[in-house]
Amino acid sequence: MSLTIQFLSDMLATDSKAILELKTLLNQERELLEKRELQGLQAIVDRKDVLLQQLRFSAKQREQILTAAGLTTDLAGWDAFLLRDGSTRFLIPEWQKITQVFIECQKANEINGKMISRSKQTLNHLLNLLRGQVAPPTLYNQKGTSTHYNNSYSVTKA
């Protein structure tokens, strides 16, 4: 891998474009989840996968650069790499922007994951209701411990 300033600049520009598109996709995904619209989710997931592959490839390239430079292969190592040479310092603002948007993407992804998990729980509960498979209610005794009340609890009777 030829390590030039142009190569580093191009790599960060590619990462910046990919991470901004990923953020947009996560926001679109959230809107669809809020509306419970499944149309379009698969296209978003497919595009997110492509972008994540691009970002993983860039991360591996950065790791190789840092290893060759004798630096740690983490965020601090990349910061040190950019700071150590005057010709790469102009890349620091772009790198900081990428890391900030990455943090925003992580938060958006966590929110979307929670929404998906909650939807799954709701769907499973509704399916169990339709099947007549309802968990017995939990009651508390005089000691404050919980017990399941199983006596003649059913959703339907034949």
Summary of the structure (lengths in Angstrom):
residues: 158
radius of gyration: 24.8
end to end distance: 73.2
largest distance: 81.2
contacts: 377
relative contact order: 0.10
helix: 72%
strand: 4%
